Amino acid sequence: MASRTLFGIPVSAGIAIGRAYYLNKNHFSGTVRQTVSDADVPFEIERLNRAFDAALHDLERILSLVPEDLKEHSAIIESHLMMLRDQKFRKRALDHIALTKINAEWSLERAVGDVQEIFASIADEYLRQRMQDVRLVAERVLGKLVGGESGHQAIKHRAILLAHDLSPADTIELDVNKIMAFATAQGGKTSHAGILARSLQIPAVVGMEGLGDDLAEGGIIILDGFHGRIIIDPDEDELARYTDLQAQFEGYQATIMRSCHLPAETIDGYRVQVLANIELFEEVVAVNDNGGEGIGLFRSEYSYLNRDGMPTEDELTEIYMDMASLVAPKKLVIRTLDVGADKLMRMQSSAESNPALGLRAIRYCLKHREVFRTQLRAILKASVLGNVSIMFPMISGLQELVEVKKFYREVQEEMHAEGICFREDMPMGIMIEVPSAVITADFLAREVDFFSIGTNDLIQYSLGIDRTNKDVSYLYQPLHPAIVRSLKWVVDSAHRAGIEVCLCGELAADPFCIPVLMGMQVDSISLGPQSIPGIKRIVRQASMEECNALLKQVMASHSVARNNKLVREMIFRRFPEELMFYSSLVDD
């Protein structure tokens, strides 16, 4: 039989060759949809309530069984428990039974659809993908309704796990020592499945097209975590080629991990601080294991998701202080709420026709000042630990920044009057992620202690493209002359004002862009924990002389194609081993 290939999104690098084990959790694909009589409505309501309660007890049991080496996944399981305890979500499903006379399975599916409509209006890709958590919770409830087997059947031999989706709770029930890799039909780069795979350091692909139940269980497959594909029934040549690549990558990983705790310092003495982007406690372990020197971006949005109301000041203070203590003595940069949170927290609001350019991030906070005040007070309370910095997202210009700082001072004065201690000189920074902030960077730099360049949004806004749209994603070019010149202007403006500048986003984890960024003399970069060892290795093997020369050539170029060519030639010449494992970054 000829081999066939399925394609998806690579989220954790590596190669796995082994037998497939299918974890069938897509209960929704076979949901029976039927109307019921008035007499049967109470029975269906009771069925659904029992299913919610059973799923809740399941997760409580799983949480109590989390082994010590997987304690970092508890936060996600707790968030799923919070959703199950959310009476609003349950009531929505129960109302569908009572009002439209449909069975419990169909009512649950409709409730998920209602929530999905809310999430679909969110501009931020990362937050849109949190909808996966709602689906995972609903799948667990539906599994109780349909009487399907749970996914904790013991795997007798090491296998590549295939699933409709995968949550930390599923992983706790499985023997992770027998999971070589996994692929899911659902998910994106920022989904918890991806975070989970990277923290377990196993290859993974998500959003896999054609990953259905018809896949033969027990058959030999190859999972390619570099390019996001699964090869089913590989032939001898494919097995030999991937076995060789697997061995080479394992050797490369062992090499970079041995030196990942060394500083990222060039051979001629230029030091770059390498920080990590995280959202959950679970990721701190991966940061430390991979040689991260602190947290350059702590996304604070997770505390606001999947709940009926806003988190309290005490809740946020506990979260921030726990995180700061866990990271100490390394720095923790907390980004304030960066989302159109009215939709996420199910508050009443009118739909926005263009949410990417609407009421989000600092704009939302300035409009809803009580929400902003609560978070500022919590961050200020955590500042007493000494390693906390605050960062404001999506600042568009000087007037907006002045307004933010004025409100920030008002909150500080309130806390002074109440006798609450906080660090007076906590570092305060802003994210540079819209073109207007780039153009006025020289003015903005005089008002803050540091810049953080959010390259994901900056590139999209500057080039006018949605990188998640397959029809225009080819225009997403980080080495576009406009982007390179923008970055250089921001870095120079920061340094002239005597402040540091960090660069975060996917560009910071791109081996092809690192030499250009070093030529600009960025002070730090912040990236996903799993990318840290490889990027540190490139920095340590480079020299500022060659990086400066490359930047000079790139700055003089007017062509994306020429910039890509210049960078590829340098990387191919200096770091050929890295390119073997980052070939997806090379033009075909």
Secondary structure, 3 states (H helix, E strand, C coil): CCCEEEECEEEECCEEEEEEEEECCCHHHHCCCCECCHHHHHHHHHHHHHHHHHHHHHHHHHHHCCCHHHHHHHHHHHHHHHHHHCHHHHHHHHHHHHHHCECHHHHHHHHHHHHHHHHHCCCCHHHHCCHHHHHHHHHHHHHHHHCCCCCCCCCCCCEEEEECCCCHHHHHHCCHHHEEEEEECCCCCCCHHHHHHHHHCCCEEECCCCCCCCCCCCCEEEEECCCCEEEECCCHHHHHHHHHHHHHHHHHHHHHHHCCCCCEECCCCCEEEEEEEECCCHHHHHHHHCCCCEEEEEEHHHHHCCCCCCCCHHHHHHHHHHHHHHHCCCEEEEECCCCCHHHHCCCCCCCCCCHHHCCCHHHHHHHCHHHHHHHHHHHHHHHHHCCEEEEECCCCCHHHHHHHHHHHHHHHHHHHHCCCCCCCCCCEEEEECCHHHHHCHHHHHHHCCEEEEEHHHHHHHHHCCCCCCCCCHHHCCCCCHHHHHHHHHHHHHHHHCCCEEEEECHHHHCCCCHHHHHHHCCCEEEECHHHHHHHHHHHHHCCHHHHHHHHHHHHHCCCHHHHHHHHHHHHHHHCHHHHHHCHHHCCC
